């Protein structure tokens, strides 16, 4: 009696077990570093507007016509 009930139940479970659909998680973002994204860069010595004056000494660091 128990085998007659258990056999169709197990067959149904195995047949429907593979029908579950899921979306896999996206791969982790690869930064080239082990601990996550790189630290922010220090821009104090850069000359973004190329006027010859580093940004930390420039009065208008985004204006190439003003020193």
PDB file of N, CA, C, O and CB in Angstrom:
ATOM      1  N   UNK A   1       0.827  -1.190   0.000  1.00  0.00           N
ATOM      2  CA  UNK A   1       0.000   0.000   0.000  1.00  0.00           C
ATOM      3  C   UNK A   1       0.878   1.263   0.000  1.00  0.00           C
ATOM      4  O   UNK A   1       0.651   2.174  -0.796  1.00  0.00           O
ATOM      5  CB  UNK A   1      -0.944  -0.007   1.218  1.00  0.00           C
ATOM      6  N   UNK A   2       1.867   1.315   0.881  1.00  0.00           N
ATOM      7  CA  UNK A   2       2.746   2.476   0.977  1.00  0.00           C
ATOM      8  C   UNK A   2       3.568   2.641  -0.292  1.00  0.00           C
ATOM      9  O   UNK A   2       3.812   3.769  -0.719  1.00  0.00           O
ATOM     10  CB  UNK A   2       3.669   2.349   2.189  1.00  0.00           C
ATOM     11  N   UNK A   3       3.995   1.555  -0.899  1.00  0.00           N
ATOM     12  CA  UNK A   3       4.798   1.608  -2.114  1.00  0.00           C
ATOM     13  C   UNK A   3       3.985   2.134  -3.290  1.00  0.00           C
ATOM     14  O   UNK A   3       4.537   2.807  -4.160  1.00  0.00           O
ATOM     15  CB  UNK A   3       5.358   0.229  -2.439  1.00  0.00           C
ATOM     16  N   UNK A   4       2.696   1.846  -3.337  1.00  0.00           N
ATOM     17  CA  UNK A   4       1.830   2.322  -4.424  1.00  0.00           C
ATOM     18  C   UNK A   4       1.642   3.840  -4.363  1.00  0.00           C
ATOM     19  O   UNK A   4       1.471   4.485  -5.398  1.00  0.00           O
ATOM     20  CB  UNK A   4       0.461   1.623  -4.360  1.00  0.00           C
ATOM     21  N   UNK A   5       1.673   4.397  -3.187  1.00  0.00           N
ATOM     22  CA  UNK A   5       1.513   5.854  -3.045  1.00  0.00           C
ATOM     23  C   UNK A   5       2.853   6.563  -3.212  1.00  0.00           C
ATOM     24  O   UNK A   5       2.938   7.625  -3.829  1.00  0.00           O
ATOM     25  CB  UNK A   5       0.898   6.204  -1.671  1.00  0.00           C
ATOM     26  N   UNK A   6       3.881   5.965  -2.660  1.00  0.00           N
ATOM     27  CA  UNK A   6       5.192   6.602  -2.639  1.00  0.00           C
ATOM     28  C   UNK A   6       5.854   6.640  -4.016  1.00  0.00           C
ATOM     29  O   UNK A   6       6.532   7.617  -4.336  1.00  0.00           O
ATOM     30  CB  UNK A   6       6.090   5.883  -1.665  1.00  0.00           C
ATOM     31  N   UNK A   7       5.678   5.608  -4.834  1.00  0.00           N
ATOM     32  CA  UNK A   7       6.318   5.544  -6.145  1.00  0.00           C
ATOM     33  C   UNK A   7       5.848   6.662  -7.074  1.00  0.00           C
ATOM     34  O   UNK A   7       6.702   7.363  -7.618  1.00  0.00           O
ATOM     35  CB  UNK A   7       6.047   4.198  -6.786  1.00  0.00           C
ATOM     36  N   UNK A   8       4.537   6.879  -7.296  1.00  0.00           N
ATOM     37  CA  UNK A   8       4.137   7.997  -8.170  1.00  0.00           C
ATOM     38  C   UNK A   8       4.529   9.357  -7.608  1.00  0.00           C
ATOM     39  O   UNK A   8       4.818  10.281  -8.368  1.00  0.00           O
ATOM     40  CB  UNK A   8       2.639   7.965  -8.396  1.00  0.00           C
ATOM     41  N   UNK A   9       4.542   9.487  -6.277  1.00  0.00           N
ATOM     42  CA  UNK A   9       4.925  10.752  -5.667  1.00  0.00           C
ATOM     43  C   UNK A   9       6.403  11.053  -5.927  1.00  0.00           C
ATOM     44  O   UNK A   9       6.757  12.184  -6.257  1.00  0.00           O
ATOM     45  CB  UNK A   9       4.642  10.724  -4.158  1.00  0.00           C
ATOM     46  N   UNK A  10       7.246  10.064  -5.783  1.00  0.00           N
ATOM     47  CA  UNK A  10       8.674  10.254  -6.052  1.00  0.00           C
ATOM     48  C   UNK A  10       8.936  10.514  -7.528  1.00  0.00           C
ATOM     49  O   UNK A  10       9.765  11.360  -7.863  1.00  0.00           O
ATOM     50  CB  UNK A  10       9.465   9.035  -5.593  1.00  0.00           C
ATOM     51  N   UNK A  11       8.256   9.812  -8.408  1.00  0.00           N
ATOM     52  CA  UNK A  11       8.431  10.038  -9.845  1.00  0.00           C
ATOM     53  C   UNK A  11       8.007  11.450 -10.234  1.00  0.00           C
ATOM     54  O   UNK A  11       8.674  12.098 -11.041  1.00  0.00           O
ATOM     55  CB  UNK A  11       7.627   9.008 -10.651  1.00  0.00           C
ATOM     56  N   UNK A  12       6.922  11.922  -9.674  1.00  0.00           N
ATOM     57  CA  UNK A  12       6.461  13.289  -9.960  1.00  0.00           C
ATOM     58  C   UNK A  12       7.451  14.313  -9.419  1.00  0.00           C
ATOM     59  O   UNK A  12       7.703  15.338 -10.053  1.00  0.00           O
ATOM     60  CB  UNK A  12       5.061  13.532  -9.352  1.00  0.00           C
ATOM     61  N   UNK A  13       8.001  14.036  -8.265  1.00  0.00           N
ATOM     62  CA  UNK A  13       8.972  14.954  -7.669  1.00  0.00           C
ATOM     63  C   UNK A  13      10.230  15.046  -8.525  1.00  0.00           C
ATOM     64  O   UNK A  13      10.728  16.142  -8.779  1.00  0.00           O
ATOM     65  CB  UNK A  13       9.334  14.505  -6.249  1.00  0.00           C
ATOM     66  N   UNK A  14      10.745  13.903  -8.969  1.00  0.00           N
ATOM     67  CA  UNK A  14      11.944  13.914  -9.813  1.00  0.00           C
ATOM     68  C   UNK A  14      11.671  14.532 -11.175  1.00  0.00           C
ATOM     69  O   UNK A  14      12.538  15.215 -11.720  1.00  0.00           O
ATOM     70  CB  UNK A  14      12.478  12.500  -9.990  1.00  0.00           C
ATOM     71  N   UNK A  15      10.496  14.313 -11.734  1.00  0.00           N
ATOM     72  CA  UNK A  15      10.171  14.858 -13.051  1.00  0.00           C
ATOM     73  C   UNK A  15      10.016  16.372 -12.997  1.00  0.00           C
ATOM     74  O   UNK A  15      10.459  17.070 -13.910  1.00  0.00           O
ATOM     75  CB  UNK A  15       8.892  14.219 -13.590  1.00  0.00           C
ATOM     76  N   UNK A  16       9.397  16.887 -11.946  1.00  0.00           N
ATOM     77  CA  UNK A  16       9.185  18.331 -11.836  1.00  0.00           C
ATOM     78  C   UNK A  16      10.357  19.059 -11.181  1.00  0.00           C
ATOM     79  O   UNK A  16      10.398  20.289 -11.181  1.00  0.00           O
ATOM     80  CB  UNK A  16       7.925  18.601 -11.052  1.00  0.00           C
ATOM     81  N   UNK A  17      11.284  18.329 -10.636  1.00  0.00           N
ATOM     82  CA  UNK A  17      12.418  18.952  -9.961  1.00  0.00           C
ATOM     83  C   UNK A  17      13.326  19.714 -10.912  1.00  0.00           C
ATOM     84  O   UNK A  17      13.945  20.699 -10.509  1.00  0.00           O
ATOM     85  CB  UNK A  17      13.216  17.908  -9.239  1.00  0.00           C
ATOM     86  N   UNK A  18      13.418  19.290 -12.146  1.00  0.00           N
ATOM     87  CA  UNK A  18      14.267  19.980 -13.108  1.00  0.00           C
ATOM     88  C   UNK A  18      13.581  21.123 -13.818  1.00  0.00           C
ATOM     89  O   UNK A  18      14.206  21.795 -14.639  1.00  0.00           O
ATOM     90  CB  UNK A  18      14.766  19.018 -14.111  1.00  0.00           C
ATOM     91  N   UNK A  19      12.318  21.366 -13.531  1.00  0.00           N
ATOM     92  CA  UNK A  19      11.554  22.404 -14.226  1.00  0.00           C
ATOM     93  C   UNK A  19      11.656  23.766 -13.554  1.00  0.00           C
ATOM     94  O   UNK A  19      11.053  24.729 -14.029  1.00  0.00           O
ATOM     95  CB  UNK A  19      10.108  21.999 -14.316  1.00  0.00           C
ATOM     96  N   UNK A  20      12.388  23.866 -12.485  1.00  0.00           N
ATOM     97  CA  UNK A  20      12.503  25.132 -11.776  1.00  0.00           C
ATOM     98  C   UNK A  20      13.466  26.023 -12.555  1.00  0.00           C
ATOM     99  O   UNK A  20      14.609  25.643 -12.809  1.00  0.00           O
ATOM    100  CB  UNK A  20      12.990  24.919 -10.302  1.00  0.00           C
ATOM    101  N   UNK A  21      13.003  27.193 -12.926  1.00  0.00           N
ATOM    102  CA  UNK A  21      13.841  28.127 -13.678  1.00  0.00           C
ATOM    103  C   UNK A  21      14.260  29.276 -12.765  1.00  0.00           C
ATOM    104  O   UNK A  21      13.463  29.771 -11.968  1.00  0.00           O
ATOM    105  CB  UNK A  21      13.091  28.665 -14.933  1.00  0.00           C
ATOM    106  N   UNK A  22      15.483  29.680 -12.886  1.00  0.00           N
ATOM    107  CA  UNK A  22      15.981  30.813 -12.124  1.00  0.00           C
ATOM    108  C   UNK A  22      16.985  31.558 -12.974  1.00  0.00           C
ATOM    109  O   UNK A  22      17.586  30.993 -13.888  1.00  0.00           O
ATOM    110  CB  UNK A  22      16.613  30.362 -10.785  1.00  0.00           C
ATOM    111  N   UNK A  23      17.161  32.817 -12.669  1.00  0.00           N
ATOM    112  CA  UNK A  23      18.134  33.627 -13.376  1.00  0.00           C
ATOM    113  C   UNK A  23      19.415  33.633 -12.561  1.00  0.00           C
ATOM    114  O   UNK A  23      19.403  34.052 -11.403  1.00  0.00           O
ATOM    115  CB  UNK A  23      17.607  35.073 -13.617  1.00  0.00           C
ATOM    116  N   UNK A  24      20.517  33.179 -13.135  1.00  0.00           N
ATOM    117  CA  UNK A  24      21.761  33.151 -12.352  1.00  0.00           C
ATOM    118  C   UNK A  24      22.238  34.569 -12.039  1.00  0.00           C
ATOM    119  O   UNK A  24      21.950  35.509 -12.780  1.00  0.00           O
ATOM    120  CB  UNK A  24      22.862  32.377 -13.112  1.00  0.00           C
ATOM    121  N   UNK A  25      22.952  34.707 -10.959  1.00  0.00           N
ATOM    122  CA  UNK A  25      23.481  36.001 -10.552  1.00  0.00           C
ATOM    123  C   UNK A  25      24.524  36.466 -11.570  1.00  0.00           C
ATOM    124  O   UNK A  25      25.254  35.644 -12.125  1.00  0.00           O
ATOM    125  CB  UNK A  25      24.095  35.924  -9.127  1.00  0.00           C
ATOM    126  N   UNK A  26      24.598  37.776 -11.819  1.00  0.00           N
ATOM    127  CA  UNK A  26      25.623  38.264 -12.749  1.00  0.00           C
ATOM    128  C   UNK A  26      27.010  38.052 -12.167  1.00  0.00           C
ATOM    129  O   UNK A  26      27.171  38.028 -10.946  1.00  0.00           O
ATOM    130  CB  UNK A  26      25.404  39.755 -13.070  1.00  0.00           C
ATOM    131  N   UNK A  27      28.003  37.901 -13.011  1.00  0.00           N
ATOM    132  CA  UNK A  27      29.365  37.709 -12.488  1.00  0.00           C
ATOM    133  C   UNK A  27      29.824  38.962 -11.747  1.00  0.00           C
ATOM    134  O   UNK A  27      29.383  40.063 -12.076  1.00  0.00           O
ATOM    135  CB  UNK A  27      30.355  37.370 -13.638  1.00  0.00           C
ATOM    136  N   UNK A  28      30.682  38.819 -10.774  1.00  0.00           N
ATOM    137  CA  UNK A  28      31.161  39.998 -10.042  1.00  0.00           C
ATOM    138  C   UNK A  28      31.975  40.900 -10.959  1.00  0.00           C
ATOM    139  O   UNK A  28      32.637  40.435 -11.887  1.00  0.00           O
ATOM    140  CB  UNK A  28      32.008  39.578  -8.822  1.00  0.00           C
ATOM    141  N   UNK A  29      31.912  42.190 -10.682  1.00  0.00           N
ATOM    142  CA  UNK A  29      32.636  43.164 -11.494  1.00  0.00           C
ATOM    143  C   UNK A  29      34.133  42.979 -11.253  1.00  0.00           C
ATOM    144  O   UNK A  29      34.587  42.933 -10.110  1.00  0.00           O
ATOM    145  CB  UNK A  29      32.188  44.628 -11.156  1.00  0.00           C
ATOM    146  N   UNK A  30      34.880  42.874 -12.324  1.00  0.00           N
ATOM    147  CA  UNK A  30      36.317  42.644 -12.200  1.00  0.00           C
ATOM    148  C   UNK A  30      37.042  43.970 -12.338  1.00  0.00           C
ATOM    149  O   UNK A  30      37.062  44.568 -13.414  1.00  0.00           O
ATOM    150  CB  UNK A  30      36.819  41.628 -13.262  1.00  0.00           C
ATOM    151  N   UNK A  31      37.632  44.422 -11.254  1.00  0.00           N
ATOM    152  CA  UNK A  31      38.378  45.666 -11.257  1.00  0.00           C
ATOM    153  C   UNK A  31      39.872  45.440 -11.438  1.00  0.00           C
ATOM    154  O   UNK A  31      40.616  46.381 -11.715  1.00  0.00           O
ATOM    155  CB  UNK A  31      38.126  46.420  -9.980  1.00  0.00           C
ATOM    156  N   UNK A  32      40.305  44.218 -11.284  1.00  0.00           N
ATOM    157  CA  UNK A  32      41.729  43.957 -11.332  1.00  0.00           C
ATOM    158  C   UNK A  32      42.347  44.026  -9.948  1.00  0.00           C
ATOM    159  O   UNK A  32      43.554  43.842  -9.797  1.00  0.00           O
ATOM    160  CB  UNK A  32      42.412  44.937 -12.257  1.00  0.00           C
ATOM    161  N   UNK A  33      41.544  44.284  -8.955  1.00  0.00           N
ATOM    162  CA  UNK A  33      42.006  44.320  -7.577  1.00  0.00           C
ATOM    163  C   UNK A  33      41.278  43.225  -6.804  1.00  0.00           C
ATOM    164  O   UNK A  33      40.180  42.821  -7.186  1.00  0.00           O
ATOM    165  CB  UNK A  33      41.765  45.724  -6.932  1.00  0.00           C
ATOM    166  N   UNK A  34      41.872  42.754  -5.744  1.00  0.00           N
ATOM    167  CA  UNK A  34      41.248  41.679  -4.969  1.00  0.00           C
ATOM    168  C   UNK A  34      40.172  42.186  -4.029  1.00  0.00           C
ATOM    169  O   UNK A  34      39.206  41.470  -3.764  1.00  0.00           O
ATOM    170  CB  UNK A  34      42.294  40.938  -4.179  1.00  0.00           C
ATOM    171  N   UNK A  35      40.309  43.385  -3.523  1.00  0.00           N
ATOM    172  CA  UNK A  35      39.416  43.875  -2.479  1.00  0.00           C
ATOM    173  C   UNK A  35      38.348  44.829  -2.987  1.00  0.00           C
ATOM    174  O   UNK A  35      37.727  45.518  -2.178  1.00  0.00           O
ATOM    175  CB  UNK A  35      40.212  44.553  -1.420  1.00  0.00           C
ATOM    176  N   UNK A  36      38.110  44.900  -4.271  1.00  0.00           N
ATOM    177  CA  UNK A  36      37.071  45.792  -4.784  1.00  0.00           C
ATOM    178  C   UNK A  36      37.658  46.852  -5.692  1.00  0.00           C
ATOM    179  O   UNK A  36      38.757  46.692  -6.223  1.00  0.00           O
ATOM    180  CB  UNK A  36      36.318  46.450  -3.637  1.00  0.00           C
ATOM    181  N   UNK A  37      36.920  47.935  -5.865  1.00  0.00           N
ATOM    182  CA  UNK A  37      37.388  48.974  -6.791  1.00  0.00           C
ATOM    183  C   UNK A  37      38.630  49.677  -6.249  1.00  0.00           C
ATOM    184  O   UNK A  37      38.871  49.681  -5.042  1.00  0.00           O
ATOM    185  CB  UNK A  37      36.275  50.002  -7.050  1.00  0.00           C
ATOM    186  N   UNK A  38      39.403  50.262  -7.132  1.00  0.00           N
ATOM    187  CA  UNK A  38      40.615  50.954  -6.673  1.00  0.00           C
ATOM    188  C   UNK A  38      40.246  52.194  -5.864  1.00  0.00           C
ATOM    189  O   UNK A  38      39.157  52.740  -6.037  1.00  0.00           O
ATOM    190  CB  UNK A  38      41.508  51.345  -7.874  1.00  0.00           C
ATOM    191  N   UNK A  39      41.125  52.639  -4.998  1.00  0.00           N
ATOM    192  CA  UNK A  39      40.836  53.851  -4.222  1.00  0.00           C
ATOM    193  C   UNK A  39      40.784  55.066  -5.140  1.00  0.00           C
ATOM    194  O   UNK A  39      41.403  55.065  -6.204  1.00  0.00           O
ATOM    195  CB  UNK A  39      41.898  54.060  -3.116  1.00  0.00           C
ATOM    196  N   UNK A  40      40.048  56.106  -4.735  1.00  0.00           N
ATOM    197  CA  UNK A  40      39.982  57.306  -5.581  1.00  0.00           C
ATOM    198  C   UNK A  40      41.359  57.956  -5.714  1.00  0.00           C
ATOM    199  O   UNK A  40      42.154  57.969  -4.774  1.00  0.00           O
ATOM    200  CB  UNK A  40      38.972  58.320  -5.001  1.00  0.00           C
ATOM    201  N   UNK A  41      41.612  58.486  -6.890  1.00  0.00           N
ATOM    202  CA  UNK A  41      42.914  59.116  -7.132  1.00  0.00           C
ATOM    203  C   UNK A  41      42.948  60.514  -6.540  1.00  0.00           C
ATOM    204  O   UNK A  41      41.924  61.190  -6.442  1.00  0.00           O
ATOM    205  CB  UNK A  41      43.220  59.172  -8.638  1.00  0.00           C
ATOM    206  N   UNK A  42      44.131  60.930  -6.151  1.00  0.00           N
ATOM    207  CA  UNK A  42      44.320  62.285  -5.657  1.00  0.00           C
ATOM    208  C   UNK A  42      44.651  63.169  -6.846  1.00  0.00           C
ATOM    209  O   UNK A  42      45.654  62.948  -7.524  1.00  0.00           O
ATOM    210  CB  UNK A  42      45.443  62.351  -4.569  1.00  0.00           C
ATOM    211  N   UNK A  43      43.823  64.160  -7.103  1.00  0.00           N
ATOM    212  CA  UNK A  43      43.977  65.013  -8.279  1.00  0.00           C
ATOM    213  C   UNK A  43      44.707  66.313  -7.987  1.00  0.00           C
ATOM    214  O   UNK A  43      44.774  67.178  -8.861  1.00  0.00           O
ATOM    215  CB  UNK A  43      42.633  65.321  -8.858  1.00  0.00           C
ATOM    216  N   UNK A  44      45.257  66.484  -6.788  1.00  0.00           N
ATOM    217  CA  UNK A  44      45.829  67.764  -6.403  1.00  0.00           C
ATOM    218  C   UNK A  44      46.981  68.223  -7.268  1.00  0.00           C
ATOM    219  O   UNK A  44      47.160  69.427  -7.455  1.00  0.00           O
ATOM    220  CB  UNK A  44      46.280  67.696  -5.010  1.00  0.00           C
ATOM    221  N   UNK A  45      47.770  67.302  -7.804  1.00  0.00           N
ATOM    222  CA  UNK A  45      48.935  67.700  -8.581  1.00  0.00           C
ATOM    223  C   UNK A  45      48.686  67.687 -10.078  1.00  0.00           C
ATOM    224  O   UNK A  45      49.569  68.053 -10.853  1.00  0.00           O
ATOM    225  CB  UNK A  45      50.085  66.805  -8.262  1.00  0.00           C
ATOM    226  N   UNK A  46      47.500  67.271 -10.498  1.00  0.00           N
ATOM    227  CA  UNK A  46      47.206  67.233 -11.930  1.00  0.00           C
ATOM    228  C   UNK A  46      46.921  68.626 -12.467  1.00  0.00           C
ATOM    229  O   UNK A  46      46.546  69.532 -11.723  1.00  0.00           O
ATOM    230  CB  UNK A  46      46.017  66.312 -12.208  1.00  0.00           C
ATOM    231  N   UNK A  47      47.103  68.777 -13.752  1.00  0.00           N
ATOM    232  CA  UNK A  47      46.766  70.019 -14.438  1.00  0.00           C
ATOM    233  C   UNK A  47      45.691  69.688 -15.460  1.00  0.00           C
ATOM    234  O   UNK A  47      45.994  69.408 -16.620  1.00  0.00           O
ATOM    235  CB  UNK A  47      48.029  70.674 -15.117  1.00  0.00           C
ATOM    236  N   UNK A  48      44.438  69.720 -15.029  1.00  0.00           N
ATOM    237  CA  UNK A  48      43.334  69.261 -15.847  1.00  0.00           C
ATOM    238  C   UNK A  48      43.121  70.141 -17.095  1.00  0.00           C
ATOM    239  O   UNK A  48      42.827  69.622 -18.172  1.00  0.00           O
ATOM    240  CB  UNK A  48      42.068  69.225 -15.013  1.00  0.00           C
ATOM    241  N   UNK A  49      43.267  71.442 -16.953  1.00  0.00           N
ATOM    242  CA  UNK A  49      43.012  72.320 -18.104  1.00  0.00           C
ATOM    243  C   UNK A  49      44.274  72.630 -18.903  1.00  0.00           C
ATOM    244  O   UNK A  49      44.213  73.371 -19.884  1.00  0.00           O
ATOM    245  CB  UNK A  49      42.384  73.616 -17.634  1.00  0.00           C
ATOM    246  N   UNK A  50      45.409  72.081 -18.502  1.00  0.00           N
ATOM    247  CA  UNK A  50      46.692  72.197 -19.223  1.00  0.00           C
ATOM    248  C   UNK A  50      47.136  73.643 -19.437  1.00  0.00           C
ATOM    249  O   UNK A  50      47.598  74.009 -20.518  1.00  0.00           O
ATOM    250  CB  UNK A  50      46.588  71.508 -20.567  1.00  0.00           C
ATOM    251  N   UNK A  51      46.992  74.452 -18.400  1.00  0.00           N
ATOM    252  CA  UNK A  51      47.469  75.830 -18.520  1.00  0.00           C
ATOM    253  C   UNK A  51      48.829  76.017 -17.860  1.00  0.00           C
ATOM    254  O   UNK A  51      49.357  77.129 -17.843  1.00  0.00           O
ATOM    255  CB  UNK A  51      46.462  76.790 -17.906  1.00  0.00           C
ATOM    256  N   UNK A  52      49.401  74.950 -17.319  1.00  0.00           N
ATOM    257  CA  UNK A  52      50.725  75.025 -16.727  1.00  0.00           C
ATOM    258  C   UNK A  52      50.711  75.180 -15.218  1.00  0.00           C
ATOM    259  O   UNK A  52      51.771  75.139 -14.594  1.00  0.00           O
ATOM    260  CB  UNK A  52      51.472  76.152 -17.327  1.00  0.00           C
ATOM    261  N   UNK A  53      49.540  75.357 -14.610  1.00  0.00           N
ATOM    262  CA  UNK A  53      49.426  75.522 -13.162  1.00  0.00           C
ATOM    263  C   UNK A  53      48.700  74.300 -12.603  1.00  0.00           C
ATOM    264  O   UNK A  53      47.605  73.981 -13.067  1.00  0.00           O
ATOM    265  CB  UNK A  53      48.668  76.851 -12.794  1.00  0.00           C
ATOM    266  N   UNK A  54      49.279  73.604 -11.616  1.00  0.00           N
ATOM    267  CA  UNK A  54      48.578  72.451 -11.031  1.00  0.00           C
ATOM    268  C   UNK A  54      47.231  72.869 -10.435  1.00  0.00           C
ATOM    269  O   UNK A  54      47.067  74.014 -10.012  1.00  0.00           O
ATOM    270  CB  UNK A  54      49.453  71.785  -9.945  1.00  0.00           C
ATOM    271  N   UNK A  55      46.293  71.965 -10.401  1.00  0.00           N
ATOM    272  CA  UNK A  55      44.929  72.286  -9.962  1.00  0.00           C
ATOM    273  C   UNK A  55      44.874  72.852  -8.550  1.00  0.00           C
ATOM    274  O   UNK A  55      44.062  73.737  -8.279  1.00  0.00           O
ATOM    275  CB  UNK A  55      44.065  71.053 -10.035  1.00  0.00           C
ATOM    276  N   UNK A  56      45.720  72.364  -7.643  1.00  0.00           N
ATOM    277  CA  UNK A  56      45.600  72.849  -6.268  1.00  0.00           C
ATOM    278  C   UNK A  56      46.119  74.276  -6.110  1.00  0.00           C
ATOM    279  O   UNK A  56      45.837  74.909  -5.093  1.00  0.00           O
ATOM    280  CB  UNK A  56      46.349  71.926  -5.325  1.00  0.00           C
ATOM    281  N   UNK A  57      46.872  74.808  -7.087  1.00  0.00           N
ATOM    282  CA  UNK A  57      47.322  76.198  -7.045  1.00  0.00           C
ATOM    283  C   UNK A  57      46.572  77.070  -8.049  1.00  0.00           C
ATOM    284  O   UNK A  57      46.759  78.287  -8.068  1.00  0.00           O
ATOM    285  CB  UNK A  57      48.816  76.272  -7.315  1.00  0.00           C
ATOM    286  N   UNK A  58      45.739  76.472  -8.871  1.00  0.00           N
ATOM    287  CA  UNK A  58      45.035  77.201  -9.924  1.00  0.00           C
ATOM    288  C   UNK A  58      43.776  77.847  -9.375  1.00  0.00           C
ATOM    289  O   UNK A  58      43.015  77.196  -8.659  1.00  0.00           O
ATOM    290  CB  UNK A  58      44.686  76.267 -11.089  1.00  0.00           C
ATOM    291  N   UNK A  59      43.537  79.121  -9.694  1.00  0.00           N
ATOM    292  CA  UNK A  59      42.327  79.800  -9.231  1.00  0.00           C
ATOM    293  C   UNK A  59      41.093  79.274  -9.948  1.00  0.00           C
ATOM    294  O   UNK A  59      40.020  79.180  -9.353  1.00  0.00           O
ATOM    295  CB  UNK A  59      42.448  81.310  -9.440  1.00  0.00           C
ATOM    296  N   UNK A  60      41.237  78.935 -11.206  1.00  0.00           N
ATOM    297  CA  UNK A  60      40.131  78.395 -12.010  1.00  0.00           C
ATOM    298  C   UNK A  60      40.645  77.130 -12.693  1.00  0.00           C
ATOM    299  O   UNK A  60      41.117  77.195 -13.828  1.00  0.00           O
ATOM    300  CB  UNK A  60      39.603  79.454 -13.074  1.00  0.00           C
ATOM    301  N   UNK A  61      40.561  75.979 -12.022  1.00  0.00           N
ATOM    302  CA  UNK A  61      41.179  74.764 -12.567  1.00  0.00           C
ATOM    303  C   UNK A  61      40.501  74.204 -13.808  1.00  0.00           C
ATOM    304  O   UNK A  61      41.047  73.299 -14.440  1.00  0.00           O
ATOM    305  CB  UNK A  61      41.196  73.714 -11.523  1.00  0.00           C
ATOM    306  N   UNK A  62      39.342  74.706 -14.175  1.00  0.00           N
ATOM    307  CA  UNK A  62      38.667  74.212 -15.372  1.00  0.00           C
ATOM    308  C   UNK A  62      38.703  75.203 -16.526  1.00  0.00           C
ATOM    309  O   UNK A  62      38.120  74.941 -17.578  1.00  0.00           O
ATOM    310  CB  UNK A  62      37.242  73.875 -15.049  1.00  0.00           C
ATOM    311  N   UNK A  63      39.368  76.322 -16.351  1.00  0.00           N
ATOM    312  CA  UNK A  63      39.418  77.359 -17.384  1.00  0.00           C
ATOM    313  C   UNK A  63      40.853  77.456 -17.911  1.00  0.00           C
ATOM    314  O   UNK A  63      41.727  77.942 -17.193  1.00  0.00           O
ATOM    315  CB  UNK A  63      38.931  78.743 -16.821  1.00  0.00           C
ATOM    316  N   UNK A  64      41.117  77.012 -19.133  1.00  0.00           N
ATOM    317  CA  UNK A  64      42.498  77.054 -19.649  1.00  0.00           C
ATOM    318  C   UNK A  64      42.965  78.472 -19.972  1.00  0.00           C
ATOM    319  O   UNK A  64      44.163  78.675 -20.165  1.00  0.00           O
ATOM    320  CB  UNK A  64      42.612  76.192 -20.898  1.00  0.00           C
ATOM    321  N   UNK A  65      42.071  79.462 -20.040  1.00  0.00           N
ATOM    322  CA  UNK A  65      42.451  80.823 -20.389  1.00  0.00           C
ATOM    323  C   UNK A  65      42.768  81.671 -19.163  1.00  0.00           C
ATOM    324  O   UNK A  65      43.206  82.811 -19.315  1.00  0.00           O
ATOM    325  CB  UNK A  65      41.351  81.475 -21.188  1.00  0.00           C
ATOM    326  N   UNK A  66      42.564  81.162 -17.970  1.00  0.00           N
ATOM    327  CA  UNK A  66      42.764  81.938 -16.759  1.00  0.00           C
ATOM    328  C   UNK A  66      43.778  81.242 -15.871  1.00  0.00           C
ATOM    329  O   UNK A  66      43.631  80.055 -15.582  1.00  0.00           O
ATOM    330  CB  UNK A  66      41.436  82.144 -16.012  1.00  0.00           C
ATOM    331  N   UNK A  67      44.791  81.950 -15.437  1.00  0.00           N
ATOM    332  CA  UNK A  67      45.805  81.349 -14.558  1.00  0.00           C
ATOM    333  C   UNK A  67      45.613  81.815 -13.170  1.00  0.00           C
ATOM    334  O   UNK A  67      46.365  81.424 -12.278  1.00  0.00           O
ATOM    335  CB  UNK A  67      47.211  81.673 -15.017  1.00  0.00           C
TER     336      UNK A  67
END
